[in-house]
Amino acid sequence: MLLLVGAVWQLLTAVYGVISPARFPTPLEVSQALRQITFDGYANARLLEHVVRSVSLVTAGFVVSSFLGVALGLAMGASRTVEALVNPVFLLLRPIPPLAWIPLAIVWLGLGNSAKIMVIFFAAFVPSVINSQAGVRQIDTPVFEAAAMLGVGRVRYWREILIPGALPSIFTGLRLSLQASWTTLVAAELVGAVAGLGQILNQAAQDIYPAMIVVGMASVAVCGWLMTLGLGWLERRAMPWRVQ
């Protein structure tokens, strides 16, 4: 499939000129841009440095938001009291787009990495909360009745009933959170970033450098795909009973 896409791309841009190189680059131009940023650097750093910066920020924001979001979602799903206390505030924060936090993050934390992690946190937090809560609510009622009848302790109740029962929905939320993290990071790095994949896109847009824009977009896609594969591996380890 990739070979077919590459062939069509080459025909439309380099061979027949259906698409102007000023609007979309040829494969050769993209390969030259990739070689440039890999060995000589672009937008203040080489490609590996940009990737490391962005991946580290996404990982930090995603891990913190997922841990807190899953815990809060499980608590809201398991306890009507917790839901009654937390849900009004959560419903107020939920409609706010993650990018709307960027100005406040800059005011509070400046233009450094902390501000970007804060924005990623809010982007990834909501999906993890919603899906974790839904996962608990989807557990069959007879399971809870059997646990109550057997007198299952609180720790064992969470470890052997709530968390395993909600895991499929939890991982659905984590996948959505990871996607939201990457989308938000690239937008956040368009403002005040020294390095990062978003900075590549920003600088290339200013330079009117379509080939480098494609390199930046492809880098985001590959990094997001690899992290999604890693999350899938973790999901299979956490739920071996679902492996076919």
N, C-alpha and C positions, 0 to 999 in steps of 0.2 A: 504494500500500500504506500509506504514511504517513497519507494522508488517511482511509483506511478505519479505521486504528487510532485516529486522532484522533476520528472520528465515534463509534466504539464507546465510546471513553473518555468523551466528552461525554454520551452517552446513559446510560451506567451510573452516572456520578457526579452530573451536574448535572440531568439530565432525570428519570430514573426513581428515582434514589437507591438503586439496588441496592447500591452500595458507599458506605459512610458517608464524608463528607469528613474525618472525624477519622482515618480509616484510610488513605485515598488521596485526594489533592487533585483538584479539578476543573481543566480546562485554564485557566480564567480565573485561578484561584489561583496556578497555576504561572507564568503570564505576569506576574502582579503581583509574585511573588517574584523572577522574572528581572529585571524592571524595577528592583526595589529594590536588588538586589545589583550591578546594572550601573551605576546612577547614584549611589545613596546609600551603597552598601557594606554588607557583612555579615561578621561574624567577622573583624574587624580590617582588612578590605581590600575593594576592589571586585573584580568578577569577573575583569577582565583581570589584575589583580595576582595573584590566586589562580592563574590559569591559567599565567602566566609563571613563577611560583615552582615549580609542580609540573612543568611541561614542562622547565624547566632542570635540575631534579633528576633526572628520568627520563633525559634526554639524557646527562647526565654519567655516571650510573651505568651506563647501557646501553652507551655508547660504550667506556668503559674495560673493562667486563666482557666485551663482545663481542670487542674486540681481543685481550685476553689469552686468552679462552676459545677463540677460533678458532685462535690460534697454538698453544696447548697441544693442542687436539684434533688439529690437523694433524700435530704432532710425534708424538703418541701413535699416530696411525694409520700414520705413515710409518716409525716405528722401534719395534721390539719392545723394545729396551733402554730407551727413554724410557718406554714403557708399563709395563714391569716396575718402574721406579723410581717413577713417579708414581701409577700406578693404585691401589696399596694406600691411599695417603692420600686420593685422590679418592673411593674407595669408602666411606671413613669419613665424609667430609664430605657426600657426596651425599644421604643420607637425612635430614639435618638440615633441617627446614622453614626457609625464609627468615625467617619471623617470629620464630623462636627466637633469631635473632641480635640482635634489638632490645635486650634487656636488656644484652648485652655491648657493643653499639655505644654505648649510653648511658653505660655505665661508662667506656669507653675515650675516647669523643669528645664526650660531653655531649649536649645536646638540640638542637644546631645542625644545619646542613645536612650536615656531614660524616658524622654518624651515619646519616642517611637514605640517603646515597649508598652507604655501606658495606653497608647492608641490601639495597639495590637491586642492588649488585654481586653478592652471593651468590645472589640470586634469578635473575639473568640469566646467571650464569657457567655453571651446570650444563648447561642446554639447548644452549648454544653449543659446549661441549666435546664433549658426547655426539654431537651431529649432525655436527660437523666430523670427528671420528674415524670415524664411520660412513661419511661421504662418501668418505674416502680408501679405506676397506675395500671400498667398492662399485665402485671403478674396476676394469675388466676386467683380468685377469692378463696377457693378451697385450700390453696397452699398456705395462706395466712391462717385459715381456720385450723389446719393440721398443726401448724407451728404453735398456736395458742393452746391447743388440746394437749400437745406433748410437753408444754412448758419450756420451750426453747429459750435460753438466756439471751440477753440483749446483744452481747458480742457475737455469739453464734448466729443469732437471727440476722444480723447485718452481713456477716461473713458468708453464710451458707444459703441465705434466702434472698435478701434484698439485692445485694450487689450482683450475684450470678444471674438472677432473674432479669435485672435491668441492663446487663452488659450489652446485648445486641443494640438496644436503643442508645446506650452510652456511646458506643463506637460510631454509630451514625452521627451523633452530635459532634464527636471529635473530628470526624472527616469534614463536616461542615465548618467547624471551627478552624481547622487547618487551612481550608480554602479561603475563609474570611481573613485569616492572618496574612496570607500572601497578598491578597487584594489590597488590604489596608496598608501593609508595609510599603508596597511600591508607591502608593499615593503619598504616604508620609515622607518617603525619601525624596519626593519631588521638591520638598521644601527643606532647605538647610542641611542637606546631607553632604558629608565629605566624600564618602564612598558608599557603594551599594548598587544593586541592580536598578533601583529607581533613579539613582543619580546618572547611570548610563543613559536611560531613556530621556531624562531631562536635558542632559548635555547634548545628546544626539539630536533632539528636537530643536534646540537652539542653533545647532550647527547645520541644520537641514541635512542630516546624514541618514537617509533611510536604511542603508545597509546595517549601520550600527544599532538603529532602533530594532531591526529584526533580530540582531544578535542578543540584545537585551531582553526582548520578549521571549526568545527561545530559551535563554538562560533561566528566566523565571519559570517557564513551563517545565524544563528538565528538573530543576530543583524541587518544584512542587510535586512533580511525579515521583521522584525518588523518596521524598518524605512521606508521600501517600503509601508507597510500597512498604516503607518501614512501619507505618501505622498498621497496614494490613498484616504484616508479619507479627506484630504485637497482638493484634486481634486474634490471630490463629493460635498463638501461645496462650492467650487468656481464656479462649473458648475452644479447647481441643475437641469437644464433643460435636462441634459444628463442622469439623473438617471431613470432607467426603472421602 
